[in-house]
C-alpha cells in the first residue's frame, strides 16, 4: 500500500460507515477512489442529471439543496450522491450539491460502491437516506401493541350496543323521555329529518326540565343542546377521548363517512370506560368523579406514573402526550367546576385557556402550568375582579396540589396580567406583533397555542382568530420568530460530535428539548402563523405547512425528527420517574446505544438544516 492510499484509508477509518469495514476492504476502496478539486460555488450534482458516484468530502463543505431550500450542509468525512446508488430506480438526482468552500472530494464509482455494498450489508444500510433512517427509528419507538385499543375504531363493526335513539325536533319532551326510559338510553339525538340538529341527555332532562319546571308537552327542540359536536365512524377511541375531554361532554354522536349526516352510533363515557376498564388509562379518565379538591391532590403526579407505564408498554409519544393532556385538562375542568360550587356562577362569560405544550396537546412529564383567562368585554374590574382572582387562584393552586408545577415565569391565570378582556387580548397581540422586542415576541409565541379548557369556546376562538389574522401578514414578526428559533442550535459540533454540558448538575449531558424539540415546535408555530393556520399541534402545523410555506420533504423530515426526539425524551423521563427522580430533558449520549446515537445525530442534523433554511427565508440576525 503506497503512502497516499494509506493516508486515504486512514481518513476513511475515522468516519462512518467506512469505519465499519474491515481494514483490507478500506484499503481496496481507497485504491479505487479518484480525488477531485471543486471551487466554492461550483455545482457537483444537479437535479435531473444522472449520478454514478459516491462523493466523500475530504476537506471543505457541500450544501444539499432541494426545491431551492437548503436541506443540509455537509463537511469533512460526510458523503453525498448516495440516493441514486442505493435505489436502482432513481438514477437521476433530485437534489443540487454545491460546494460552499473550496473542497477536495474522494470519488467512488457506482460499480465499486455496489460491490462493497453487496459484500458488506451494513455499509449499504447506512446509505439509506437520512429521512428513511429517522422514519424507521421513529416507527420503531412508536410501535405499540398495547395501544391497540386506543387506535381502534370508536365503533366496532357489528356492535349494536351504541346504536343511538333518534327523535324528531317537534317531538314532546315527555315522549322523548319515555323513549329514553324504554330503551335504557342516557341520551337522544334530535333530527330535523335530514341531519342531527341537537342532543338531549338525561342530565339535561333533570337540569333543564325538571329543575326549572318546564312543561313536558313542549317540543324537545326547546331544551336540547343545539348542533352537538360529532365525529365520524373513522374516529379512534383516542380521538373520542380527546374530543370529549376538551369539550367536557359525556355523549358524542358518531356519523357515517366524512360529509354524511346520518348517525351510526353514540359514544358515552360509560362506553369508553368499558373499553378501558382493564387498563391504567382508566384511572386518568376517572378524574371527573372526584367530589372535592382534596381528592384531586396528587392526581396529576399519579397520572404521570400511569403514562410512564403506558410508554414502557410501547405507546407512541403522540398518544402518551395526549393522555397527559387529557389528565391535565380533566383536573383543570374539575377544579373550575368545584370553584363554581364554592364561589357561585361566573358574573360574566369567560374562558379558562391553556397555552404552550398543553395547548398543543403535547403535555410531557416535565411540563408545568401555562394558562390564562379570557373575559367578556362586559367585565368590570371593580365588580368582577375579586371573583375571577379567586377562581384563578383556586384552579392554579389546585393544579399545583395535583402535581402540575406552577409556571416559574408566572404565566398563569392567577397573575392579574394574564386575566384580560377580549379587547385587551386583541390589544396585547397587536402590540406583540408590532413591538418586535425579544421579550415581547417570546411572550407572544406561546399564546398562539391557546385552547379552551373550561368556559366559552367562542371567546377563545375570537381571540385566537384575531391573533392569527394580525400576525399572518407581519413579515418582520415572522423574521423575529425565525431568529429566536435559530438561537436554539442543536447540540452538534462541527464534526457531528455531541456538544454536552462541561460541568454542573447536568455535566456530560445534552438538553434534548432545548436543542431539538423546542426548536421544531417554534418552527412549526412560525409556519402556522405565516400561513394563517389555526392548527395547534406541532405535527398538524407541519402537515399544514407541507407544500405551502415549506417543502413537503422538509415538513416530513421535521415530523420524523419531532417524533423521534419526543419519544426519546419521554422514555428518558419515564425511566427517571420509575427511579424516583424528577423528570428532565437532559440525556447522557454515553448511555445510548450506537444506533440511538446515530439516529439522534440525524434528528439534530435535520433541525439544524431547517434552521439554515429559515435563515435564508428570514435573513435577520439571531443575536
Secondary structure, DSSP 8 states (H G I E B T S, - for coil): --HHHHHHHHHHTTSTTGGGS-HHHHHHHHHH-EEEEE-TT-EEE-TTSB--EEEEEEESEEEEEETTEEEEEEETT-EESTHHHH-TT--B-SSEEEESS-EEEEEEEHHHHHHHHHH-HHHHHHTS-HHHHHHHHHHHHH--STTHHHHSBSS-TT--TT---EEETTSBHHHHHHHHHHTT-SEEEEE-SSSEEEEEEHHHIIIIIITTT--TTSBGGGTSEES--EEETT-BHHHHHHHHHHHT-SEEEEESSTT---EEEEEEHHHHHHHHTTSTHHHHHTGGG--SHHHHTTHHHHHHHHHHHHHHTT--HHHHHHHHHHHHHHHHHHHHHHHHHHH-S-SS-EEEEE-HHHHTT---TT----EEEEE-TT--HHHHHHHHHHHHHHHHHHHHHHT----TT--STTSGGGEEEHHHHHHHHHHHHHH--HHHHHHHHHHTT-EEEEE-HHHHHHHHHHHHHHHHT-HHHHHHHHHHHHTS--SB-TTS-B----SSTTTT-EEHIIIIIHHHHHHHHHHHHHTT----SHHHHHHHHBTTTB-HHHHHHHHHHHHHHHHHHHHHHHHHHHTT----SEE-GGGS-HHHHHHHHHHHHHHHHHHHHHHHHS-----
